[in-house]
Amino acid sequence: MSEHLDALYKDIILDHHKDPRNFGPLPGGAHVLKHEGYNPLCGDRVVLELDLAGGRLQGCNFHGEGCSICMSSASLMTEDLKGKPVAEALAAVQDFRDLMQGTRPPDESSEREVEALAGVRKFPVRIKCALLPWTTLKEALELKDNP
């Protein structure tokens, strides 16, 4: 990754940390699903609230506390996946996992801001921080189908 892209990625992560999108409880509704993810090693905690009306992530909010990587990842994820069908969201979780684990390179031509988190791979101990919101989403969606 070039220095220019590294700087751009850092700016996106800092922006989402300072001004998280979709932060706070989701307004109540019949289709709200709530699920918490926690990393006891670092103390990151993310609570996702999902509105799954019509088989889509109509609403996707988060709250909790954690490091800048975790909170930025949650913000970027909710922005990226809001309005998507559940199957597409699950595929995006696997795609993000592949990005974090280095089994796919970052797509530098992509307009998806979530690609900014590719720089986290330089710090292996922080990968779990970036993955926590995504893993929590996957667990929530799987629990929905298998209570």
N, C-alpha and C positions, 0 to 999 in steps of 0.2 A: 504494500500500500504506500502511496506517495505521501510525502509530508503534508501536501495540500489537503489530501483526503483525510489524513489523520486529524488535522486541525478542524476540518469541516465536521467530522464525526464527533470530536470532542465538543464542538459548539452545539450540535444537536442534542447530545446527551445532557449537557449542562442546562440547555433551554428546557428540556422536559423535566429535569430535576427541579429547577427553580419555579417553573410554571406547569405542573403536571396537568395533563388533559384527563378528563373523565374521573377526577379524584372526588371521592365522597360517596355516600350511599346513593344507590339508584332509587329514584322515586318508586314507591310500592306498586305492585301489580300482581296479577294472577300468575304470571309466568316467571317471577323472580326466583332465581336460584342463587344461593349464597354458599361460598366455599372458601376455606382458609388454607393457606400454605405457610409453612414455617420452616426455617432453617436454624436448628438449634446451635449449629457451629458458629454462626455469626450474629444471630438474633433477628435476621430479616423476617418480617411477617407481612403477608399480603392477604387481604380479604377481597375476593372478587364477588361482585353482584351482577348477575346476568339476567336479561330479559330474553327468553327464548321463544317468543311468539312466532308462530309460522315456520318453525324449524330454522330460524335465523337468530343471530346475535343482534337483536333489535337494540338492546342496550347492553353496555359492558362498562361498568365502573369498578374502581378499586379504592381501597383505603388500607392503611396500615403504616408501618414504619420500617425503615431499612436504609441501607446505604444508597448513594446516588445512582449506582448502577442498577440496583433492584427497582427503585422507584421510577427511574427513567425507562427501564425495560417494560414495566407495567403500563406506563403512560403511552409509550410507543405501541405496545401490543393492542391496547384498547382502541387507539386511533386506527390502527391497521385493520382490525378485525370487525369493528362495529358495522352491522348491516350484512355481514357475510353469512352464507349458509353454514350450519354446524359442521358438515363434512369438509367444507373448505377451511374452516377454522382449525379443525383437527389436522388437516394436511399442512397448514401453515405452522402449527406447533412442531411437526416433524421436520419441516424445512428449516425452522429456526434452530432446532436441536442440531441438525446437520451443519448449519453455519457455525454454531458455537463449538462443536466437536471437531471442526476442521475437515469434515468429509465433503463439504462443498465450499468453494471460494466465495468471497463477497461479490455481489453483482454491482460493480461500480457504475453501471449505466442505469441501474434501477432508480426509480423515483420513490421507492418505499424507504421511509426514514429508518425503519427497523434495521436496515443494513448497516446503520451507523454503529450498531453494537458489535460488529465484527472485530473492532479494535480491542475488545475485551479479551479476545483469545490470547493476546500477548501476556495476560496476567491470569494463568490457569486457576489460581485460587478464587478469582472473581467470576468465573464462568457459572458457578452455581447461583450466584447472585442474579445474573442476567436470566438464567433459566427458571428461577422460582415462579414468576408470574405465569409463564407458559406451561410449566408442569402443573400448576394449580388449576389452570384452565382445562387442561387435558383431564385431570382427575375429576373436576366438576362435571364435565360433559360425559365422562364414562359412568360416573355415579348416577347421573340423570337417567341413563339407559339401563343401569343395573343397580337399583337401590339396595 
